[in-house]
Amino acid sequence: MPFVSKKKSKDEHTGLTESTMSKTSPEKKKPSDEPSKPKLVFHCQLAHGSPTGLISGFSNVKELYSKIAECYDIQANEILFCTLNTHKVDMNKLLGGQIGLEDFIFAHLKGSVKTIEVFKSEAALGLTITDNGAGYAFIKRIKEGSIIDKLSDQIRVGDHIEKINDQDLIGSRHFEVAKMLKDIPVGSTFTLKLVEPTREGFLNIGARNSKQVQKSVSNGKQTMRMKSGKVEERDEFVDLAVAKINSLLETFMGIHDSDLAQTIWELGRDYKNPHEFIEAISKSEICDFGFSEDFVFDLWGAISDARDGRLRALAQ
């Protein structure tokens, strides 16, 4: 009697034999051992009044403004700047290069437009200029007793400088605006077109994704870097260094830039002497600012004081 072998069974749907299926079927993926990262969600409001919105999915200022605009059905270019944990036009609470994971964001929108004539009676106008990282330069500080301070009923902290004379400044960085103001000859009159932030009123604008407040995923000491989107532990030494470098930028250049101050700190923190730091600056993009050697030595002093703990000792 001849030997008859049994046929291998086939899958009714695919027609593949069991042995073939075992070779071609994709292997089941093992569950990942890595825990999924929590989605970072921030609370925001319009500074002049609105319901609370929840925003996420941004890693820089322009993306943040787009998310806020989407939340409130407005245009992103209506936002002048953002403050953290206060609805007031408080330049000490201005959103800079970092945002704490528990910080509450307040967006300040464009308000009324005004045109002011200024007579430059002396070299220094008494302005500190910063920008929002999205094309708007505005006034961060006004020095007491200065030319601009005498016009305080017309020019205020938080005003966006849209034009100097007939030159449009939208898209200009703060140092470009500061240089233009510095280059205006003493004894001449110039015109500032300013846009002030909305300070009063309550616009009944609802947030499209308003939800119940969620629990924070942070411990109160973590921050998100706006350029990289990375979450980092807040470092007191770095905060002190950036603040000191920013004060030097204000004194020597009339600008305030936390991102630039952070970059200067990161560039110089690992060098052992100022000469290495000077060489590093000459080979970096910071070289375009044209810092004098004396100013670079002052920056080095701030970096070494912060790194060696002297700034912390002074702050206590």
C-alpha positions in Angstrom: 0.0 0.0 0.0 1.5 3.3 -1.1 2.4 5.8 1.6 0.2 9.0 1.3 1.4 12.2 3.1 -1.1 14.6 4.5 -1.3 18.1 3.0 -0.4 21.0 5.1 -3.4 22.9 6.2 -4.1 26.3 4.7 -5.4 29.5 6.1 -8.9 30.0 4.7 -8.4 33.7 4.0 -4.8 33.9 2.8 -4.2 30.5 1.3 -0.8 30.3 3.0 0.2 27.1 4.7 0.9 27.2 8.4 4.7 26.9 7.8 4.7 29.7 5.3 2.6 31.9 7.5 5.0 31.4 10.4 7.9 32.6 8.3 6.2 35.6 6.7 4.0 37.0 9.5 5.5 40.0 11.2 6.8 39.3 14.7 4.8 40.8 17.5 6.5 43.8 19.0 7.4 43.6 22.6 6.0 46.4 24.7 8.6 49.2 25.1 10.3 49.3 28.5 10.6 53.1 28.1 7.8 55.1 29.7 6.0 57.4 27.4 6.8 61.1 27.9 4.0 63.2 29.3 2.6 65.8 27.0 3.5 69.3 28.2 0.4 71.4 28.5 0.5 75.0 29.5 -2.3 77.3 30.7 -2.7 80.7 29.0 -5.0 83.7 28.9 -5.2 86.9 27.0 -3.7 89.6 29.3 -6.7 91.9 29.0 -9.1 89.1 29.9 -10.3 85.8 28.5 -11.2 82.3 29.6 -8.2 80.0 30.3 -6.9 78.0 27.4 -4.6 74.9 27.2 -1.8 74.9 24.7 0.9 72.4 23.8 3.1 71.2 20.9 5.4 74.2 20.6 9.2 74.5 20.9 9.8 78.2 20.1 8.2 81.6 20.3 6.6 81.6 16.9 5.0 78.2 17.4 3.8 79.4 20.8 2.1 82.5 19.3 0.5 80.3 16.6 -0.9 77.9 19.3 -2.3 80.9 21.3 -3.8 82.4 18.2 -5.4 79.1 17.2 -6.8 78.7 20.8 -8.5 82.1 20.7 -9.3 82.5 17.0 -7.0 85.5 16.5 -4.0 86.2 14.2 -0.6 85.4 15.6 0.7 88.8 14.5 -1.7 90.4 17.0 0.4 89.2 19.9 3.1 91.7 21.0 4.7 89.6 23.8 3.9 87.3 26.6 4.4 87.5 30.4 4.6 84.7 32.9 2.3 84.5 35.9 1.0 88.0 35.6 -1.4 89.8 33.3 0.4 93.1 33.9 2.9 94.7 31.5 5.7 93.7 33.8 9.0 93.4 31.9 10.6 91.5 34.8 8.1 88.7 34.0 8.7 88.7 30.3 8.7 85.3 28.5 12.3 84.8 27.4 14.4 81.7 26.4 12.9 79.4 29.1 9.5 78.7 30.5 8.8 76.9 33.7 6.5 73.9 33.4 4.2 75.4 36.0 4.2 78.9 34.5 1.0 80.5 33.4 1.3 82.4 30.1 -0.4 85.7 29.5 -0.5 87.0 25.9 -0.5 90.8 25.4 -2.2 91.9 22.2 -1.8 95.0 20.0 -3.7 98.0 21.2 -3.9 101.6 19.9 -1.4 103.2 17.6 0.3 106.5 18.3 2.9 108.7 16.6 5.3 110.7 18.8 7.8 113.4 17.9 11.0 113.2 19.9 13.8 115.8 20.1 17.1 114.2 20.7 18.8 116.8 23.0 21.6 114.4 24.1 23.2 111.2 23.0 21.3 108.7 25.3 17.6 108.4 24.9 17.3 106.3 28.0 15.7 103.3 26.4 16.3 99.5 26.8 15.0 97.6 23.7 14.1 93.9 23.6 12.1 91.9 21.1 9.6 89.1 21.2 11.5 86.7 19.0 8.9 87.0 16.3 9.6 90.3 14.6 8.5 92.9 17.1 10.9 95.1 19.0 9.5 97.0 22.0 10.5 99.1 25.0 11.6 97.1 28.0 12.8 99.8 30.3 12.9 103.6 30.5 15.7 105.3 32.5 14.5 107.8 35.0 15.2 111.4 34.1 16.0 110.5 30.5 14.6 112.1 27.3 12.0 109.4 26.9 11.1 109.5 30.6 10.1 113.1 30.1 7.6 111.8 27.5 6.2 109.2 29.9 2.6 110.4 29.4 3.0 109.3 25.7 5.7 106.6 25.6 5.4 103.7 28.0 7.1 100.4 28.7 5.7 97.6 26.5 5.2 99.9 23.5 6.1 98.2 20.2 8.4 100.4 18.0 6.8 99.9 14.6 8.5 102.7 12.7 11.3 105.2 13.2 10.5 108.1 10.9 9.3 106.3 7.8 11.4 103.1 8.2 9.3 100.0 9.0 10.9 98.0 11.8 8.7 94.9 11.7 11.0 92.0 11.5 14.0 93.9 12.9 15.9 92.6 16.0 16.3 94.7 19.1 19.9 95.5 18.5 19.1 96.8 15.0 16.5 99.1 16.5 18.8 100.2 19.3 21.5 101.1 16.8 19.2 103.1 14.6 18.1 105.2 17.7 21.7 105.6 18.7 22.7 106.8 15.2 20.1 109.6 15.2 22.2 112.8 15.4 22.0 114.9 18.6 19.9 118.0 18.0 17.5 116.4 15.5 13.8 115.6 15.8 12.5 112.2 14.8 9.2 110.4 14.8 8.3 107.1 16.6 5.3 105.1 15.5 4.3 103.0 18.5 1.8 100.3 19.1 0.8 99.9 22.8 -0.4 96.7 24.3 -4.1 96.4 25.2 -4.2 97.2 28.9 -7.9 97.4 29.8 -11.2 95.8 29.1 -12.4 92.2 28.9 -13.0 90.8 25.5 -15.3 87.8 25.8 -13.1 85.5 23.7 -13.5 81.9 24.5 -10.7 79.4 24.2 -11.6 76.6 21.7 -9.9 74.0 23.8 -10.8 75.2 27.3 -10.9 72.2 29.6 -10.7 71.5 33.3 -7.3 72.4 34.7 -5.0 69.4 34.4 -2.5 68.4 37.0 1.1 69.6 36.4 3.7 67.1 35.4 6.5 69.2 36.8 8.1 69.6 40.2 8.3 73.3 40.0 12.0 73.3 39.2 11.9 72.3 35.6 11.9 74.6 32.5 11.5 74.1 28.8 14.1 75.7 26.5 12.1 77.6 23.9 14.6 77.0 21.1 15.2 73.3 21.6 11.9 72.3 23.3 13.9 70.3 25.8 12.9 70.1 29.5 15.7 70.9 31.9 16.2 71.3 35.6 16.3 75.0 36.6 19.8 75.9 37.5 20.3 78.8 39.9 23.8 79.4 38.8 22.7 79.7 35.2 19.8 82.0 36.1 22.2 84.3 38.0 24.7 84.3 35.1 22.0 85.1 32.5 20.6 87.9 34.6 24.0 89.5 35.1 25.0 89.2 31.5 21.6 90.7 30.5 22.3 93.7 32.8 25.6 94.2 31.0 23.9 94.1 27.6 21.5 96.7 28.8 24.2 99.0 30.1 26.5 98.8 27.1 24.1 98.1 24.2 20.6 99.2 25.4 19.1 95.8 24.7 17.7 92.9 26.8 18.0 89.4 25.3 17.8 86.3 27.5 18.6 84.1 24.5 21.8 86.0 23.7 22.8 86.1 27.4 22.2 82.3 27.6 24.3 81.8 24.5 27.2 83.9 25.9 27.1 81.9 29.2 27.1 78.6 27.4 30.0 79.7 25.1 32.2 80.9 28.0 31.4 78.6 31.0 34.0 75.9 30.2 37.0 78.2 29.4 39.7 78.8 32.0 40.7 82.3 31.0 39.3 85.4 29.2 41.7 85.0 26.3 40.2 81.7 25.3 36.7 83.2 25.7 37.7 86.2 23.4 38.9 83.7 20.8 35.8 81.6 21.1 33.6 84.7 20.5 35.6 85.7 17.5 34.8 82.4 15.9 31.1 82.4 16.8 28.0 84.1 15.4 28.2 86.5 18.4 31.2 88.1 16.6 28.7 90.0 14.4 27.7 92.1 17.4 31.1 93.7 17.4 31.7 93.6 21.2 34.7 95.7 22.4 37.5 93.9 24.2 36.6 95.7 27.4 33.0 94.6 27.2 34.1 91.0 26.6 36.2 91.1 29.7 33.1 92.4 31.6 31.2 89.4 30.2 33.9 87.1 31.3 33.8 88.6 34.8 30.1 87.8 35.0 30.6 84.2 33.8 33.5 83.5 36.2 31.6 85.1 39.1 28.6 82.9 38.4 30.6 79.7 37.9 32.6 80.2 41.1 29.6 81.0 43.2 30.3 84.7 43.9 27.1 85.9 42.3 25.1 83.4 44.5 26.9 84.7 47.6 26.0 88.3 46.7 22.4 87.4 46.0 22.0 85.8 49.5 
